[in-house]
Amino acid sequence: MIHLDRRHLLTRASGLVATAFLSAPAKANDTLLSPAAMRSDIAILCDAYASLHPGLYRYLTPTKFQRERQRLNRFAATPHTLGDFYLALSAFTASIRCGHSFPNPANQTQAVASALFGKPDRLPFAFAWLDRRMIVTADLGSGHHLPIGSEVIAIDGVSARDMLAKMLPYARTDGSNDARKVADLGIPGDADQPTFDVLRALLFPSSAPSARVVVRIAGRAGTIACPLMTAAARSAALRHPSRDSPYGWTFEVRGQVGILTMPTWAVFHEKWDWQGFIDASLDTAVDRQLSGIVIDVRDNGGGLDCGAAIIARLIEAPLPADSYSRHVRYRKIPARLAPYLKTWDRSFKDWGASAIGPDAAGFYTLIRPVDASDTDTIQPRGRRFAGRVAVLVGPKNASATFGFAGLMQRQRLGTLVGEQTGGNRRGINGGAFFFVGLPASGVEVDLPLIAYWPETPQPDAGIMPDLIVPVRVADLKAERDIALAQAFAIASG
């Protein structure tokens, strides 16, 4: 199965290491970085990407990559703040169209994170973008009891549509699958530091304690003052840990159907037996002879390969995990880059005999899994659940959830319901990572190391569900979950 996202395993460690890279001038967002400082960082980053990134030329030609580098160097011709440089790097990595290549907010040092997005400027409501409209999905403390389905028209004088349009060039996705960009720009977003919050802090900065929000409720528009929140307070308001899981996982039995909800697979921050939770849920389904289960991963951007543990309970015989082969751009990293590359596994710096090649295009075929969870074959485990399975999917499903959705569909293990996934059927990059520390600015940029290629040519798109059920504003307002209802009907038989 495609094994993709271990970036956050090194979040704290990379921060400690990158502190050594951090020069004093970069520690304040109001201090200008010199052209020489920025260009030295740009040279390191471009060298690392050109030498090691396996998906660099999947959507870019070498000429286009050089053009993007020249654009970045022109930006660096005059002094800029750390925030402006972070944005320039974000636009540069977004041009590569790889969903795992970006200056990861979660992997920045405390000094950089505090300078760039440490202000108490979080909006006190959650929202989703539907037809480029900002639609409220939860009030988190606005003081105005915003109903679900309210439309935010403008914030501090900037229309919501203009705000989205300005943010999109900095957001990441795989290939031309822009639905993931839009989905990740909602709140809750795709990580501990949602992309919207990061970009709003840099593109539309404000030091005011509240935001002037124009909102349309029941057809009438009005302006309200919304008190802004700290990141910690807003995260606490968004978090819904269940009694059995610190990550909000739940398993609920409704009649003859079990509903397994998994908002994230980034389950490596807490000592928690996630596999035990999956086994207990499937054991319940078997013991109670449920007709089917619904697996809801619509809000799940990936993490560990938890999907393999689910599939192991659905199969009777060993199952080839996927139809993707692994490829890297190097066997051993160049010595000149070693001081800037950090990771959690030293073997990523020298693949040794596991990297076969190079071929005519300069790629090596990687013949070993990254680790124990990156398996080529899923073995049956425990008592098999033989009932019907429906999987709720959507544009946030990139990384491991993209791989899970694809395998479930290809092997006909379940029916996909919802909207097109994130990720890209042409293949994506991940599995192993370097964290590129840029010494002059202190910024860290994620660099995925393994390209996963399909066996046959595929479209530049995510995975289309078997049953397409788009999210509609009217359904949100009425608090109707049509996709869940359809999945429930399938699982019921």
C-alpha positions as CSV (number, residue, x, y, z in Angstrom):
1,M,0.0,0.0,0.0
2,I,1.3,3.5,-0.7
3,H,3.1,4.6,2.4
4,L,3.4,8.3,2.5
5,D,3.4,10.6,5.5
6,R,5.7,10.4,8.4
7,R,6.6,14.1,8.3
8,H,5.4,14.9,11.7
9,L,7.4,12.2,13.4
10,L,10.3,14.6,13.4
11,T,8.4,17.8,14.2
12,R,10.0,18.3,17.6
13,A,13.4,16.8,16.7
14,S,13.6,18.9,13.5
15,G,12.8,22.0,15.4
16,L,15.7,21.4,17.8
17,V,18.1,20.6,15.0
18,A,17.0,23.5,12.9
19,T,17.6,26.0,15.7
20,A,21.3,25.5,14.9
21,F,20.5,26.8,11.4
22,L,18.6,29.8,12.6
23,S,20.5,33.1,12.2
24,A,19.5,35.9,14.5
25,P,18.2,38.3,11.8
26,A,15.5,35.7,10.8
27,K,14.0,35.4,14.2
28,A,11.8,38.4,13.9
29,N,9.2,38.9,11.2
30,D,9.9,42.6,11.0
31,T,13.6,42.2,10.4
32,L,14.6,42.1,6.7
33,L,16.5,39.3,5.2
34,S,19.3,40.4,2.8
35,P,19.4,39.3,-0.8
36,A,22.6,37.4,-0.1
37,A,20.9,35.5,2.7
38,M,17.8,34.6,0.7
39,R,19.8,33.6,-2.4
40,S,22.0,31.3,-0.4
41,D,19.0,29.5,1.0
42,I,17.4,29.3,-2.5
43,A,20.6,27.7,-3.8
44,I,20.5,25.1,-1.1
45,L,16.8,24.3,-1.6
46,C,17.0,24.1,-5.4
47,D,20.1,21.9,-5.2
48,A,18.4,19.5,-2.8
49,Y,15.2,19.4,-4.9
50,A,17.0,19.0,-8.2
51,S,19.3,16.3,-6.8
52,L,16.8,14.3,-4.7
53,H,13.1,15.1,-5.4
54,P,11.7,12.1,-7.3
55,G,8.6,13.9,-8.6
56,L,10.2,17.2,-9.6
57,Y,9.6,16.7,-13.3
58,R,6.3,14.8,-13.2
59,Y,4.4,18.0,-13.9
60,L,7.3,20.5,-14.5
61,T,9.8,20.4,-17.3
62,P,13.4,21.2,-16.4
63,T,13.1,24.5,-18.2
64,K,10.0,25.4,-16.2
65,F,11.7,24.5,-13.0
66,Q,14.6,26.8,-13.9
67,R,12.1,29.5,-14.7
68,E,10.5,29.1,-11.3
69,R,13.9,29.3,-9.7
70,Q,14.7,32.5,-11.6
71,R,11.5,34.0,-10.4
72,L,12.4,33.2,-6.9
73,N,15.9,34.7,-7.3
74,R,14.3,37.9,-8.8
75,F,12.2,38.1,-5.7
76,A,15.3,37.9,-3.6
77,A,17.0,40.8,-5.4
78,T,15.7,43.2,-2.7
79,P,15.4,42.7,1.1
80,H,12.3,41.1,2.4
81,T,10.8,40.0,5.7
82,L,10.9,36.4,6.9
83,G,7.1,36.2,6.2
84,D,7.5,37.4,2.6
85,F,10.3,34.9,2.1
86,Y,8.2,32.1,3.5
87,L,5.4,33.0,1.1
88,A,7.8,33.0,-1.8
89,L,9.1,29.6,-0.9
90,S,5.5,28.4,-0.6
91,A,4.7,29.6,-4.1
92,F,7.8,28.0,-5.4
93,T,7.1,24.6,-3.9
94,A,3.4,24.8,-4.9
95,S,4.6,25.2,-8.6
96,I,6.0,21.6,-8.4
97,R,2.5,20.3,-7.7
98,C,3.5,17.8,-5.1
99,G,1.3,17.6,-2.1
100,H,4.2,16.7,0.2
101,S,6.6,19.5,-0.9
102,F,6.2,22.7,1.1
103,P,7.6,24.7,4.0
104,N,5.7,22.7,6.6
105,P,4.3,24.9,9.4
106,A,4.4,22.0,11.8
107,N,8.1,21.5,11.2
108,Q,9.4,25.0,11.8
109,T,11.4,26.0,14.8
110,Q,9.6,27.7,17.6
111,A,11.3,31.0,16.8
112,V,10.1,30.9,13.1
113,A,6.7,29.6,14.0
114,S,6.2,32.3,16.6
115,A,7.3,35.0,14.3
116,L,5.2,33.9,11.4
117,F,2.0,32.5,12.8
118,G,2.1,32.8,16.5
119,K,-0.3,35.7,17.0
120,P,-3.8,35.3,18.5
121,D,-5.5,35.8,15.1
122,R,-7.5,32.7,14.6
123,L,-11.1,33.1,13.5
124,P,-13.7,31.8,16.0
125,F,-15.6,29.6,13.6
126,A,-15.0,26.6,11.4
127,F,-15.9,26.7,7.7
128,A,-15.8,24.9,4.4
129,W,-15.5,26.3,0.8
130,L,-18.5,25.3,-1.3
131,D,-18.6,26.8,-4.8
132,R,-15.9,29.3,-3.7
133,R,-18.2,30.5,-0.9
134,M,-17.1,30.4,2.8
135,I,-19.8,28.5,4.6
136,V,-19.8,28.2,8.4
137,T,-19.8,24.6,9.7
138,A,-19.4,25.4,13.5
139,D,-19.4,28.4,15.8
140,L,-16.3,28.1,18.1
141,G,-16.9,31.2,20.2
142,S,-17.8,34.2,18.0
143,G,-20.3,35.5,20.5
144,H,-23.0,35.6,17.8
145,H,-24.1,32.0,17.7
146,L,-23.5,31.7,13.9
147,P,-25.7,29.0,12.6
148,I,-24.4,26.2,10.4
149,G,-24.7,27.2,6.8
150,S,-24.1,31.0,7.3
151,E,-22.0,32.5,4.6
152,V,-19.1,34.7,5.4
153,I,-18.9,37.4,2.7
154,A,-15.9,39.4,3.8
155,I,-13.3,39.6,6.6
156,D,-11.8,43.0,7.5
157,G,-12.8,44.5,4.2
158,V,-11.5,41.6,2.0
159,S,-14.1,39.5,0.2
160,A,-14.0,35.8,1.0
161,R,-13.7,35.0,-2.7
162,D,-10.8,37.4,-3.1
163,M,-9.1,35.9,-0.1
164,L,-9.4,32.4,-1.5
165,A,-8.1,33.5,-4.9
166,K,-5.1,35.1,-3.3
167,M,-4.3,32.0,-1.2
168,L,-4.6,29.3,-3.9
169,P,-1.2,30.0,-5.6
170,Y,0.5,29.2,-2.2
171,A,-1.5,26.0,-1.4
172,R,-0.2,22.5,-2.3
173,T,-1.8,19.6,-4.1
174,D,-0.8,16.8,-6.4
175,G,-0.9,17.6,-10.1
176,S,-4.0,19.4,-11.3
177,N,-6.3,18.1,-8.4
178,D,-7.1,21.6,-7.2
179,A,-10.1,20.4,-5.1
180,R,-7.6,19.4,-2.4
181,K,-6.2,22.9,-2.3
182,V,-9.6,24.4,-1.7
183,A,-10.6,21.7,0.9
184,D,-7.3,22.3,2.8
185,L,-8.0,26.0,3.0
186,G,-11.1,25.4,5.2
187,I,-11.1,25.3,9.0
188,P,-10.4,22.7,10.3
189,G,-7.6,22.5,7.8
190,D,-5.2,19.7,7.0
191,A,-2.8,20.0,10.0
192,D,-2.1,21.4,13.4
193,Q,-1.4,24.7,11.6
194,P,-4.2,24.9,9.1
195,T,-3.1,26.4,5.7
196,F,-5.8,29.1,5.9
197,D,-4.5,30.4,9.2
198,V,-0.9,30.5,8.0
199,L,-1.7,32.3,4.8
200,R,-4.2,34.7,6.4
201,A,-1.5,35.7,9.0
202,L,1.0,36.5,6.2
203,L,-1.2,37.8,3.4
204,F,-3.8,39.7,5.5
205,P,-2.0,40.5,8.8
206,S,-3.9,42.3,11.6
207,S,-3.0,43.2,15.1
208,A,-6.6,43.9,16.1
209,P,-8.2,41.8,18.8
210,S,-11.3,41.1,16.7
211,A,-12.2,40.8,13.0
212,R,-15.0,42.6,11.2
213,V,-16.9,39.9,9.5
214,V,-19.7,40.4,7.0
215,V,-22.0,37.4,7.3
216,R,-25.2,36.4,5.5
217,I,-27.7,34.6,7.8
218,A,-31.0,33.4,6.4
219,G,-30.6,35.7,3.4
220,R,-29.8,38.9,5.4
221,A,-26.2,40.3,5.5
222,G,-24.8,42.1,8.4
223,T,-21.4,43.1,10.0
224,I,-20.3,41.6,13.3
225,A,-17.2,41.8,15.4
226,C,-15.7,38.4,16.1
227,P,-13.1,38.1,18.8
228,L,-9.9,36.4,17.6
229,M,-8.5,33.3,19.3
230,T,-5.1,31.9,20.1
231,A,-4.1,28.8,18.1
232,A,-4.3,26.7,21.3
233,A,-7.8,27.9,22.2
234,R,-9.1,27.4,18.7
235,S,-7.5,23.9,18.4
236,A,-9.2,23.0,21.7
237,A,-12.5,24.2,20.4
238,L,-12.1,22.1,17.2
239,R,-10.8,19.0,18.9
240,H,-13.4,16.3,19.7
241,P,-11.5,13.5,21.4
242,S,-13.8,10.6,22.1
243,R,-13.8,8.6,25.3
244,D,-11.9,5.9,23.6
245,S,-9.5,7.9,21.4
246,P,-7.4,11.0,21.7
247,Y,-7.8,11.5,17.9
248,G,-11.6,11.6,17.7
249,W,-12.0,8.1,16.4
250,T,-15.4,6.6,17.1
251,F,-17.2,3.4,16.3
252,E,-21.0,3.6,16.6
253,V,-23.5,0.9,15.9
254,R,-26.8,2.1,14.4
255,G,-29.2,-0.8,13.9
256,Q,-27.3,-3.3,11.8
257,V,-24.6,-0.9,10.6
258,G,-21.3,0.1,12.3
259,I,-19.9,3.5,11.6
260,L,-16.1,3.9,12.0
261,T,-15.2,7.6,11.9
262,M,-11.5,8.4,11.6
263,P,-10.7,12.1,11.3
264,T,-7.0,11.6,11.1
265,W,-4.4,8.8,10.7
266,A,-1.7,11.1,12.2
267,V,-1.8,9.1,15.4
268,F,1.9,9.2,16.4
269,H,1.8,12.0,18.9
270,E,0.1,10.0,21.7
271,K,0.8,6.5,23.1
272,W,-2.4,5.0,22.0
273,D,-3.2,1.5,20.6
274,W,-4.9,2.6,17.3
275,Q,-4.7,-0.9,15.9
276,G,-6.4,-2.3,19.0
277,F,-9.2,0.2,18.4
278,I,-9.6,-1.0,14.8
279,D,-9.6,-4.6,15.9
280,A,-12.1,-4.0,18.7
281,S,-14.4,-2.2,16.2
282,L,-14.3,-5.0,13.7
283,D,-14.7,-7.6,16.5
284,T,-17.9,-5.9,17.5
285,A,-19.1,-6.0,13.9
286,V,-18.3,-9.7,13.7
287,D,-19.8,-10.5,17.1
288,R,-23.0,-8.6,16.5
289,Q,-23.2,-10.0,12.9
290,L,-23.7,-6.5,11.5
291,S,-24.9,-6.3,7.9
292,G,-22.2,-3.7,7.1
293,I,-19.9,-1.0,8.2
294,V,-19.3,2.6,7.0
295,I,-15.7,3.9,7.2
296,D,-15.7,7.7,7.3
297,V,-12.4,9.2,6.3
298,R,-13.7,12.3,4.5
299,D,-11.7,14.7,6.8
300,N,-8.6,12.5,6.9
301,G,-5.5,13.8,5.2
302,G,-3.5,10.7,6.0
303,G,-0.7,9.9,8.4
304,L,0.2,6.3,9.3
305,D,-1.0,3.5,7.1
306,C,-4.0,2.6,9.3
307,G,-6.0,1.5,6.3
308,A,-3.9,-1.7,6.0
309,A,-5.1,-2.8,9.5
310,I,-8.7,-2.4,8.3
311,I,-8.2,-4.3,5.1
312,A,-6.5,-7.1,7.0
313,R,-9.8,-7.7,8.7
314,L,-11.7,-7.8,5.4
315,I,-9.7,-10.3,3.3
316,E,-9.4,-14.1,3.3
317,A,-6.0,-14.4,1.6
318,P,-2.9,-12.3,1.3
319,L,-3.5,-9.2,-0.9
320,P,-1.0,-7.3,-3.0
321,A,-1.0,-3.9,-1.4
322,D,-1.0,-1.7,-4.5
323,S,0.0,-1.4,-8.1
324,Y,2.6,1.3,-7.5
325,S,6.4,0.8,-7.7
326,R,8.9,2.8,-5.6
327,H,11.5,5.1,-7.2
328,V,14.2,7.4,-5.9
329,R,16.5,9.9,-7.5
330,Y,19.7,8.9,-5.7
331,R,21.5,6.0,-4.0
332,K,23.5,8.1,-1.6
333,I,23.1,11.8,-0.9
334,P,25.8,14.2,-2.1
335,A,28.1,15.2,0.7
336,R,27.5,18.9,0.0
337,L,23.9,18.6,1.1
338,A,24.4,16.5,4.2
339,P,24.6,19.5,6.6
340,Y,21.1,20.6,5.6
341,L,19.2,17.4,5.6
342,K,17.6,15.9,8.7
343,T,15.3,12.9,9.0
344,W,14.3,10.2,11.4
345,D,16.0,7.3,9.6
346,R,19.7,7.5,8.7
347,S,19.2,4.8,6.0
348,F,17.4,7.4,3.8
349,K,20.8,9.0,3.3
350,D,22.2,5.9,1.7
351,W,19.8,3.3,0.2
352,G,22.7,1.0,-0.7
353,A,21.8,-2.1,-2.6
354,S,18.1,-1.4,-2.1
355,A,18.3,1.2,-4.9
356,I,18.6,-0.6,-8.3
357,G,19.8,1.5,-11.2
358,P,20.0,4.2,-12.4
359,D,17.9,3.9,-15.5
360,A,18.2,6.1,-18.5
361,A,16.2,8.9,-16.8
362,G,18.4,8.8,-13.7
363,F,15.9,7.0,-11.4
364,Y,16.6,4.1,-9.1
365,T,14.0,1.4,-8.3
366,L,13.7,1.0,-4.6
367,I,13.2,-2.7,-3.7
368,R,12.8,-2.4,0.0
369,P,9.9,-1.1,2.1
370,V,10.5,2.0,4.0
371,D,9.5,0.3,7.3
372,A,7.3,-2.5,8.6
373,S,4.0,-0.6,7.8
374,D,5.1,0.0,4.2
375,T,4.3,-3.5,3.0
376,D,3.8,-4.9,-0.5
377,T,1.3,-7.5,0.8
378,I,-1.4,-7.3,3.4
379,Q,-1.9,-10.5,5.4
380,P,-5.3,-11.5,6.8
381,R,-5.5,-10.8,10.5
382,G,-8.0,-11.8,13.1
383,R,-11.6,-12.7,12.4
384,R,-12.8,-11.6,9.0
385,F,-15.7,-9.2,8.7
386,A,-17.6,-10.4,5.6
387,G,-20.4,-7.9,5.5
388,R,-20.9,-4.9,3.2
389,V,-18.4,-2.0,3.4
390,A,-18.9,1.6,2.3
391,V,-16.1,4.2,2.5
392,L,-16.9,7.9,2.7
393,V,-14.2,9.9,0.8
394,G,-13.5,13.4,-0.3
395,P,-10.8,15.9,-1.5
396,K,-8.9,15.9,1.8
397,N,-8.0,12.2,1.1
398,A,-4.3,12.6,0.1
399,S,-1.4,10.6,1.2
400,A,-2.3,7.3,3.1
401,T,-6.1,7.8,2.8
402,F,-5.7,8.2,-1.0
403,G,-3.9,4.9,-1.1
404,F,-6.5,3.3,1.0
405,A,-9.4,4.5,-1.1
406,G,-7.7,3.3,-4.3
407,L,-7.0,-0.1,-2.9
408,M,-10.5,-0.5,-1.6
409,Q,-11.9,0.4,-5.0
410,R,-9.5,-1.7,-7.1
411,Q,-9.9,-4.8,-5.0
412,R,-13.7,-4.3,-4.7
413,L,-13.5,-4.4,-1.0
414,G,-16.0,-1.7,-0.5
415,T,-18.1,1.0,-2.2
416,L,-16.6,4.6,-2.3
417,V,-19.2,7.3,-1.6
418,G,-18.7,11.1,-1.7
419,E,-16.5,13.3,-3.7
420,Q,-13.3,12.9,-5.7
421,T,-10.3,12.3,-3.5
422,G,-7.2,14.4,-3.2
423,G,-3.9,12.8,-4.3
424,N,-3.3,11.9,-8.0
425,R,-3.7,8.7,-9.9
426,R,-0.5,9.5,-11.9
427,G,1.3,8.8,-8.6
428,I,2.4,10.8,-5.6
429,N,5.6,11.3,-3.6
430,G,6.3,10.5,0.1
431,G,7.1,7.5,2.2
432,A,10.5,8.9,3.4
433,F,11.4,12.6,3.9
434,F,14.3,14.9,4.4
435,F,13.7,18.2,6.2
436,V,15.8,20.8,4.4
437,G,17.0,23.4,6.9
438,L,17.8,26.7,5.3
439,P,20.5,28.3,7.5
440,A,20.1,32.0,6.6
441,S,16.4,32.3,7.2
442,G,15.8,29.3,9.5
443,V,12.9,28.0,7.4
444,E,12.4,24.3,7.0
445,V,11.1,22.8,3.7
446,D,9.8,19.2,3.4
447,L,11.4,17.1,0.7
448,P,9.7,13.7,-0.1
449,L,12.1,11.0,-1.3
450,I,10.1,8.2,-2.9
451,A,7.9,8.4,-6.0
452,Y,5.1,5.9,-6.3
453,W,4.4,5.2,-10.0
454,P,1.4,3.3,-11.3
455,E,1.8,0.3,-13.5
456,T,-0.1,1.9,-16.4
457,P,-0.7,5.5,-17.5
458,Q,-3.4,7.2,-15.4
459,P,-5.3,10.5,-15.6
460,D,-4.2,13.6,-13.8
461,A,-6.9,13.3,-11.2
462,G,-7.9,11.9,-7.8
463,I,-10.0,8.8,-7.4
464,M,-13.7,9.1,-8.4
465,P,-16.0,7.5,-5.9
466,D,-18.4,4.8,-7.1
467,L,-21.3,6.9,-5.9
468,I,-20.8,10.7,-6.3
469,V,-22.5,12.7,-3.6
470,P,-21.5,16.4,-3.6
471,V,-21.7,18.5,-0.4
472,R,-24.4,21.2,-0.8
473,V,-25.0,24.3,1.2
474,A,-28.7,23.5,1.6
475,D,-27.8,20.2,3.2
476,L,-25.3,21.8,5.5
477,K,-27.9,24.3,6.6
478,A,-30.4,21.5,7.3
479,E,-27.7,19.5,9.0
480,R,-28.3,16.7,6.5
481,D,-25.4,14.3,5.8
482,I,-26.6,12.9,2.5
483,A,-23.3,11.1,1.8
484,L,-23.5,9.3,5.1
485,A,-27.1,8.4,4.5
486,Q,-26.2,6.9,1.1
487,A,-23.3,5.0,2.6
488,F,-25.5,3.7,5.4
489,A,-28.0,2.4,2.9
490,I,-25.3,0.5,1.0
491,A,-24.0,-1.0,4.2
492,S,-27.5,-1.9,5.3
493,G,-28.1,-3.8,2.0
